[in-house]
């Protein structure tokens, strides 16, 4: 009788260890995004189009792109949407045509025109996001 109990306990322990081993060895899939373009201190021509680029890791999700404006002291002064629900796995988004006009309509001109910008990409309802380095946008009214 005692041998049977020891064998049963041994089998149960082996099964428990096998389950822990199988489930514990699976690496969770971690998603991340890294904006690669625009680059830090790049000057963009707002009269054309621009290819925003990123590296996505993980299962495909939808991301939102936002433009954040900063003053000369690098303090945030506002933000505007670029686009929503973009497939992260696409790795790029064509911004434009004449994207400077959209910035002008959102921020205005003169003292209201941001000195610096950053693009932020985020996955809604998660803590997955990234921001580009500071860049500038030059734009003139085309008639």
C-alpha positions in Angstrom: 0.0 0.0 0.0 2.8 2.4 0.9 4.5 1.8 -2.5 1.3 2.7 -4.3 1.0 6.1 -2.4 4.6 6.9 -3.1 4.1 6.1 -6.8 0.9 8.1 -7.0 2.5 11.1 -5.3 5.5 10.8 -7.6 3.3 10.8 -10.7 1.3 13.8 -9.5 4.6 15.7 -8.8 5.9 14.9 -12.2 2.7 16.0 -13.9 2.6 19.3 -11.9 6.3 20.0 -12.8 5.6 19.2 -16.5 2.6 21.7 -16.5 4.7 24.4 -14.8 7.6 23.7 -17.2 5.4 23.9 -20.3 3.5 27.1 -19.3 6.4 28.7 -17.6 8.8 28.4 -20.6 6.5 30.3 -22.9 7.8 33.8 -23.5 5.1 36.4 -23.5 4.8 38.3 -26.7 5.8 41.9 -26.0 4.8 44.6 -28.5 6.8 47.8 -29.0 7.1 50.6 -31.4 10.1 52.8 -32.3 9.7 55.9 -34.5 12.6 56.1 -36.9 11.5 59.0 -39.1 11.5 61.9 -38.8 14.9 62.0 -37.3 16.0 64.3 -34.5 16.6 67.9 -35.7 15.3 67.1 -39.2 13.7 70.0 -41.2 10.5 69.0 -42.9 9.0 70.8 -45.9 5.3 71.2 -45.0 4.3 72.0 -48.6 4.7 68.4 -49.7 4.3 64.9 -48.2 6.4 63.1 -45.6 6.8 59.4 -44.9 6.6 58.8 -41.1 8.3 55.5 -40.4 8.6 53.2 -37.4 9.7 49.7 -36.4 6.9 47.5 -34.9 7.5 44.4 -32.9 4.7 42.0 -31.8 1.3 41.0 -33.1 -0.3 43.5 -35.3 -2.3 46.3 -33.6 -3.7 49.6 -34.6 -1.8 52.8 -33.7 -2.7 56.5 -33.5 -0.3 59.2 -34.7 -0.3 62.6 -33.1 1.8 65.8 -33.7 2.9 67.6 -30.5 4.1 71.2 -30.7 6.7 72.7 -28.4 7.9 76.3 -27.8 11.5 77.4 -28.0 12.0 76.2 -24.3 10.8 72.8 -25.4 7.6 73.1 -23.3 4.5 71.4 -24.9 2.0 73.9 -26.3 -0.5 71.7 -28.0 -1.2 68.6 -30.0 -3.1 67.6 -33.1 -4.1 64.2 -34.6 -2.4 63.1 -37.7 -4.4 59.9 -38.1 -6.0 57.1 -36.2 -6.3 53.3 -36.5 -3.3 52.7 -38.6 -2.0 49.1 -38.9 1.2 49.1 -36.8 2.7 46.3 -39.0 2.7 48.6 -42.0 5.7 50.4 -40.6 4.9 53.8 -42.3 2.4 56.4 -43.0 2.4 59.1 -45.8 1.6 62.4 -44.2 0.4 65.1 -46.6 -0.3 66.5 -49.2 0.6 70.0 -47.9 0.6 68.8 -44.2 1.9 72.2 -43.2 -1.6 73.6 -43.9 -3.1 71.2 -41.3 -0.5 72.4 -38.8 -1.3 76.0 -39.5 -5.0 75.5 -39.1 -4.4 73.8 -35.8 -1.7 75.9 -34.2 -2.0 79.2 -36.1 1.0 81.4 -37.1 3.4 83.9 -35.6 4.0 83.3 -31.9 1.6 80.4 -32.0 3.6 78.4 -34.5 5.6 75.8 -32.6 9.3 76.1 -32.6 9.7 72.3 -32.4 7.6 69.2 -33.1 7.5 65.6 -32.1 5.4 62.7 -33.6 3.9 60.4 -31.0 2.6 56.9 -31.9 0.6 55.0 -29.4 -1.5 51.8 -29.2 -4.9 52.9 -27.6 -5.7 51.5 -24.1 -2.1 50.2 -23.6 1.2 51.7 -22.4 2.8 51.0 -25.8 4.0 54.3 -27.3 7.0 56.2 -28.7 7.9 59.7 -29.7 10.3 61.0 -32.3 13.1 63.4 -31.5 12.5 67.1 -32.0 12.2 68.3 -35.6 11.0 71.5 -37.4 8.5 72.1 -40.1 8.9 74.9 -42.7 5.7 75.8 -44.5 4.5 78.7 -46.7 1.1 79.5 -48.0 1.0 78.3 -51.6 -1.4 80.3 -53.8 
